[in-house]
Amino acid sequence: MRSCMQTSTPFRLTLLALALSLAGCAVGPAYVRPEAPPSAAFKELDGWVPAAPADALERGPWWQLFGDPLLDQLVAGVEVSNQNVAVAVANYAQARAAVAQQRAALFPTVSLNLSGDRSGVRSQGADNSYRLNLGGSWEPDVWGRLRAGVASAQAGLEASAADLASARLSSQGELASNYFTIRALDAQSALLSRTIAGYERELQITQNRFNVGIAARTDVLQAQTQLASARSDALSLARQRAQFEHAIAILVGKAPSEFTLAASPEWRVTVPEVPVGVPATLLQRRPDIAAAERDVAAANAEIGIARAAYFPNIGLSGSLGSGGSRVGDLFSASNAAWSFGLSAAQSIFNAGAIRASVAGAEARQQAAVARYRQTVLNAFADVEDQLSATRVLAQQQELRRQASEAADLVEQQIMNRYRAGQVGYTEVVQAQATALNARRNLVQVQSDRQTVAVALIQSLGGGWQAGAAP
């Protein structure tokens, strides 16, 4: 039986004599990375042919794949001004300080004390007393408790680094999605502006036809209704745009009143082909997976800390001091005094508290493993969702384009027939409404393709690599 395994209480005191010879004996379990749910390939990758090279997301910021200089500038503002990212940065600094604090416990502590007193009796006068003492203490890490604490803190630091990367990726992705939504709203606003101008002309033509007795009063009323509805839709788009503009202002750390994003009706839709690779790469590229795995490592180290309580705490101490009635006496060899001590403390009875602490640490480690595996499963599902959406939206865009072109032709033909007196104005209204909806649906599916591309990049980790320093 190994000497550093749990022993019964009557024999624990015998470990004191062997303490120094057992330096380096660790009672914690060796860490083994949890096995992730196996997945050989993504289901939705069937027929997927990425055009970009496989290392595209490692060669530069992922948002540059969309080729929009203004987007590049806005995302750069997230890095320095976003408050959620600032919180994650502070948390990382705190975790780094915790590692330094745990490492310091591995080394001796040294203290220097200097004191001076003056005391006496009224009838006998006063005496001076000076004392100089140099002391030190050290707790040898016999059972690996301190090293387990360092390992736990280091794992927490690495998890914090992953959390920081996750906060950055989340804020950057949200900004990119909001930006593309605004550009789609700009395109729809420009489309509605042209449509409103056309409705205004049609209303004037219908009014002229009514004035000369060619058209009915209902035709004028229908034209007015359609024009007012289009103008109302334009105001709704303006309201939505303002809300997304305010959201971007917050993401770049500005008050909404201090941020304005100029309209850009000439929308150039760029949907990059995102390299996907094999599912195993997610284990290194997703910050949330990396953070979950590091939480398992920290929980594993906590088991060692809990088990170390079965064994005695051993300490070494020493001091060198001098005293006298004058300051000069402090440096006299004849007044020097020294001491050296070895101490050990062991809990004899605690009603199973240590055993319960170890069981709790083991349960926490099992829970961390389960959370890690669930995070991996969620990541696989996230990528599958985005791959499916990417494929479907590409097909929908082509169908929406065909529907829009057909609706435009129907609108023109119905208008010509109305002017020739072959159909009523109701058919014109229906054809115009259908054509407008088809155009707006085409713009919307183009915007959806861009936002899904952002979501896919996020689900793939945005090019972040496990273990990368912030």
ABEGO torsion letter per residue (X at the ends): XBAABBBBAAAAAAAAAAAAAABGBBABBBBBBBBBBBBABBAAABGBBBABBAAAAAABBAAAAAGBAAAAAAAAAAAAABAAAAAAAAAAAAAAAAAAAAAAAABBBBBBBBBBBBBEBAAAEBBBBBBBBBBBBBBBBAAGAAAAAAAAAAAAAAAAAAAAAAAAAAAAAAAAAAAAAAAAAAAAAAAAAAAAAAAAAAAAAAAAAAAAGABBAAAAAAAAAAAAAAAAAAAAAAAAAAAAAAAAAAAAGBBAAABBBBBBABBBBBBBBBBAEBAAAAAAABAAAAAAAAAAAAAAAAAAAAAAAABBBBBBBBBBBBBEABAAAAABAAABBBBBBBBBBBBABAGGAAAAAAAAAAAAAAAAAAAAAAAAAAAAAAAAAAAAAAAAAAAAAAAAAAAAAAAAAAAAAAAAAAAAGABBAAAAAAAAAAAAAAAAAAAAAAAAAAAAAAAAAAAAGGGBBBGBBX
